[in-house]
């Protein structure tokens, strides 16, 4: 099956790679209803470390 839109295909693969990282989907889930401050997000994330959370937020920011 040929893909008519390679850029859309690449974007989907990038999103899958990003969301497949540990904790990433949970971060997106917690932020879906709206923005949260770092400390509130950290509290909701349970045993995710602050450095891991910071890293995941930076990756999401870079990805747009």
Beta strands, then each sheet from edge to edge (+ up, - down):
end
